[in-house]
Amino acid sequence: MTGIAALPAMQFMAALVAGLLYVATYLSFVRLLKYPRNWHLPSLPASLSTGALAALTVALVSLSPDGLDRAALTISVGCIAAVFFIVAAPSIAFQPASRLVEFLAKHGDYAGLGLIGPALLAGLAVPNIKLQAVLATAMAIELSWFLRQRWTARRRPLYPMNDRDLSVLKTQANGDLVAFRRRHGIRELVLSEGVVNWKGCGKDTPPCPFNLYVNHLGLNTAPCCREHMKALSHYVAGCLGEMEAVHWLEGGSLLGAVREKGALLDWEDDIDISVLLDDDVTWERLASGLAERGARDGFYVDIFEKKGFLSISFDPPGRWPFRWERNRLRGEIRTDIAVYRRAVSFGKAVLERQSHKGAMPSTESGGYGVPQDVVLPITTVPFLGGDFACPNQAEAYLRLLYGDFQKVEYTYVNTEAAKARAGIDAGISPKSAIGLD
């Protein structure tokens, strides 16, 4: 094939490569989103590789033997930036975010569809087959994402809401559940003939959007999510026991075990467990052991070696190429595992971690740690229907983290939402809490 006859084939191949490059860029980007979902900044190598793929896609679209296609350059950059901003919104909104990010996060399952019209017009206006391939690929991915989320959401079972959950919900809604549901787009809330149920999440459905409902609106953790946290905590503790790893409840989970008599905090959004590394349980053995068990048993494991941190999610591992798209979801039921090592700080034996936790004191080497004798030897405490490992001086441990741990603090809960629910958490009736008595 030579001359003019070869031109269509070359154009087709160029368009195919452009579309595949966009897919690679998209997959690299959604994989990058695991970092903000876990309260970390993206790693430099991962960020650079994603940026390089995006730059290569734009270069292929906008450069040709005839020179630079400025229209294609502008549209390709604008399209990729707009799509990726929408895709990232739910992950960015795990932390305080702007109203625009919050809006996009709330509608993350279909927000990308709003670009289909502009993409179609741009593709018709600029006769660049490589640009058209990128636009078509981007919109096909967004449409596929929307359809898959809606399809799996149909499988959600109904969960009854207990009196306490319902009281908090009514307090935050000022008594008008219908308006509250509509205003915040709470699809899981089912109201029928005076009965309130929750359309819950499961292994084969998207998780409830924790960040919105618990942290921003001040609701209790959904009944389905509490059930899954219980199952996940027992699973992880069992895995660590099999590996003979010294471990203990950490943070809010330990606080629930001690202050709430073995229950989760009402607004809990994860399970916290810590592990002590030693000659037998090294980082490599811990990470590989949990990753292998998670893959076998249907749990997703993220590993952050430089942070000394692992995240085990209730979500099942996805198949390629959908493996990392779970990072587009706003919610996540997970156990966070931080690793500790023995160290000496200012002449005292401590257990030291790399990441900050509560008011944990800094160590001489720049990490964070607790006195070794506060933790070791490990003891047990009742938690979620079982006996879980905990520091031998659990209350002293909690005081290091939180000071007066008996005082209720609404960590990560929006100020106004926390203020509204404070009354009912203090034992005041729902009507009094919202000024209806």
URCORVEN-V589165 format. One record per residue. N is the residue number from 1. RES is the residue in one small letter. BURIAL is 1 if it has 9 or more other ideal C-beta (glycine too) atoms within 8 Angstrom, else 0. Layout:
BEGIN
N;RES;BURIAL + N;RES;BURIAL
END
This chain:
BEGIN
1;m;0 + 2;t;0 + 3;g;0 + 4;i;0 + 5;a;0 + 6;a;1 + 7;l;0 + 8;p;0 + 9;a;1 + 10;m;0 + 11;q;1 + 12;f;1 + 13;m;0 + 14;a;1 + 15;a;1 + 16;l;1 + 17;v;1 + 18;a;1 + 19;g;1 + 20;l;0 + 21;l;1 + 22;y;1 + 23;v;1 + 24;a;1 + 25;t;1 + 26;y;1 + 27;l;1 + 28;s;1 + 29;f;1 + 30;v;1 + 31;r;1 + 32;l;1 + 33;l;1 + 34;k;1 + 35;y;1 + 36;p;1 + 37;r;1 + 38;n;1 + 39;w;0 + 40;h;1 + 41;l;0 + 42;p;1 + 43;s;0 + 44;l;0 + 45;p;0 + 46;a;1 + 47;s;1 + 48;l;0 + 49;s;1 + 50;t;1 + 51;g;0 + 52;a;0 + 53;l;1 + 54;a;1 + 55;a;0 + 56;l;1 + 57;t;1 + 58;v;1 + 59;a;0 + 60;l;1 + 61;v;1 + 62;s;1 + 63;l;0 + 64;s;0 + 65;p;0 + 66;d;0 + 67;g;0 + 68;l;0 + 69;d;1 + 70;r;0 + 71;a;1 + 72;a;1 + 73;l;1 + 74;t;0 + 75;i;1 + 76;s;1 + 77;v;1 + 78;g;0 + 79;c;1 + 80;i;1 + 81;a;0 + 82;a;1 + 83;v;1 + 84;f;1 + 85;f;1 + 86;i;1 + 87;v;1 + 88;a;1 + 89;a;1 + 90;p;1 + 91;s;1 + 92;i;1 + 93;a;1 + 94;f;1 + 95;q;0 + 96;p;0 + 97;a;1 + 98;s;0 + 99;r;0 + 100;l;0 + 101;v;1 + 102;e;1 + 103;f;0 + 104;l;1 + 105;a;1 + 106;k;1 + 107;h;1 + 108;g;1 + 109;d;1 + 110;y;0 + 111;a;1 + 112;g;1 + 113;l;1 + 114;g;0 + 115;l;1 + 116;i;1 + 117;g;0 + 118;p;0 + 119;a;1 + 120;l;1 + 121;l;0 + 122;a;1 + 123;g;1 + 124;l;0 + 125;a;0 + 126;v;1 + 127;p;0 + 128;n;1 + 129;i;1 + 130;k;1 + 131;l;1 + 132;q;1 + 133;a;1 + 134;v;1 + 135;l;1 + 136;a;1 + 137;t;1 + 138;a;1 + 139;m;1 + 140;a;0 + 141;i;1 + 142;e;1 + 143;l;1 + 144;s;0 + 145;w;1 + 146;f;1 + 147;l;0 + 148;r;1 + 149;q;1 + 150;r;1 + 151;w;0 + 152;t;1 + 153;a;1 + 154;r;0 + 155;r;0 + 156;r;1 + 157;p;0 + 158;l;1 + 159;y;1 + 160;p;0 + 161;m;1 + 162;n;0 + 163;d;0 + 164;r;0 + 165;d;1 + 166;l;1 + 167;s;1 + 168;v;1 + 169;l;1 + 170;k;1 + 171;t;1 + 172;q;1 + 173;a;1 + 174;n;0 + 175;g;0 + 176;d;0 + 177;l;1 + 178;v;0 + 179;a;0 + 180;f;1 + 181;r;1 + 182;r;0 + 183;r;0 + 184;h;1 + 185;g;0 + 186;i;0 + 187;r;0 + 188;e;1 + 189;l;1 + 190;v;1 + 191;l;0 + 192;s;0 + 193;e;0 + 194;g;0 + 195;v;0 + 196;v;1 + 197;n;1 + 198;w;1 + 199;k;1 + 200;g;1 + 201;c;1 + 202;g;1 + 203;k;0 + 204;d;0 + 205;t;1 + 206;p;1 + 207;p;1 + 208;c;1 + 209;p;1 + 210;f;1 + 211;n;1 + 212;l;1 + 213;y;1 + 214;v;1 + 215;n;1 + 216;h;1 + 217;l;1 + 218;g;1 + 219;l;1 + 220;n;1 + 221;t;1 + 222;a;1 + 223;p;1 + 224;c;1 + 225;c;1 + 226;r;1 + 227;e;1 + 228;h;1 + 229;m;1 + 230;k;1 + 231;a;1 + 232;l;1 + 233;s;1 + 234;h;1 + 235;y;1 + 236;v;1 + 237;a;1 + 238;g;0 + 239;c;1 + 240;l;1 + 241;g;0 + 242;e;0 + 243;m;1 + 244;e;0 + 245;a;1 + 246;v;1 + 247;h;1 + 248;w;1 + 249;l;1 + 250;e;1 + 251;g;1 + 252;g;1 + 253;s;1 + 254;l;1 + 255;l;1 + 256;g;1 + 257;a;1 + 258;v;1 + 259;r;0 + 260;e;1 + 261;k;0 + 262;g;1 + 263;a;0 + 264;l;1 + 265;l;1 + 266;d;1 + 267;w;1 + 268;e;1 + 269;d;1 + 270;d;1 + 271;i;1 + 272;d;1 + 273;i;1 + 274;s;1 + 275;v;1 + 276;l;1 + 277;l;1 + 278;d;0 + 279;d;0 + 280;d;0 + 281;v;1 + 282;t;1 + 283;w;1 + 284;e;0 + 285;r;1 + 286;l;1 + 287;a;1 + 288;s;0 + 289;g;1 + 290;l;1 + 291;a;1 + 292;e;0 + 293;r;1 + 294;g;1 + 295;a;0 + 296;r;0 + 297;d;0 + 298;g;0 + 299;f;1 + 300;y;1 + 301;v;1 + 302;d;1 + 303;i;0 + 304;f;1 + 305;e;0 + 306;k;0 + 307;k;0 + 308;g;1 + 309;f;1 + 310;l;1 + 311;s;1 + 312;i;1 + 313;s;1 + 314;f;1 + 315;d;1 + 316;p;0 + 317;p;1 + 318;g;1 + 319;r;0 + 320;w;0 + 321;p;0 + 322;f;0 + 323;r;1 + 324;w;1 + 325;e;1 + 326;r;1 + 327;n;1 + 328;r;1 + 329;l;1 + 330;r;1 + 331;g;1 + 332;e;1 + 333;i;1 + 334;r;1 + 335;t;1 + 336;d;1 + 337;i;1 + 338;a;1 + 339;v;1 + 340;y;1 + 341;r;1 + 342;r;1 + 343;a;1 + 344;v;0 + 345;s;1 + 346;f;0 + 347;g;0 + 348;k;0 + 349;a;0 + 350;v;1 + 351;l;1 + 352;e;1 + 353;r;1 + 354;q;1 + 355;s;1 + 356;h;0 + 357;k;1 + 358;g;0 + 359;a;0 + 360;m;1 + 361;p;0 + 362;s;0 + 363;t;1 + 364;e;0 + 365;s;0 + 366;g;0 + 367;g;1 + 368;y;1 + 369;g;1 + 370;v;1 + 371;p;1 + 372;q;1 + 373;d;0 + 374;v;1 + 375;v;1 + 376;l;1 + 377;p;0 + 378;i;1 + 379;t;1 + 380;t;0 + 381;v;1 + 382;p;1 + 383;f;1 + 384;l;1 + 385;g;0 + 386;g;0 + 387;d;0 + 388;f;1 + 389;a;1 + 390;c;1 + 391;p;1 + 392;n;1 + 393;q;1 + 394;a;1 + 395;e;0 + 396;a;1 + 397;y;1 + 398;l;1 + 399;r;1 + 400;l;1 + 401;l;1 + 402;y;1 + 403;g;0 + 404;d;0 + 405;f;1 + 406;q;0 + 407;k;0 + 408;v;0 + 409;e;0 + 410;y;1 + 411;t;0 + 412;y;0 + 413;v;1 + 414;n;1 + 415;t;0 + 416;e;0 + 417;a;1 + 418;a;1 + 419;k;0 + 420;a;1 + 421;r;1 + 422;a;1 + 423;g;1 + 424;i;1 + 425;d;0 + 426;a;0 + 427;g;0 + 428;i;0 + 429;s;0 + 430;p;1 + 431;k;0 + 432;s;1 + 433;a;1 + 434;i;1 + 435;g;0 + 436;l;0 + 437;d;0
END
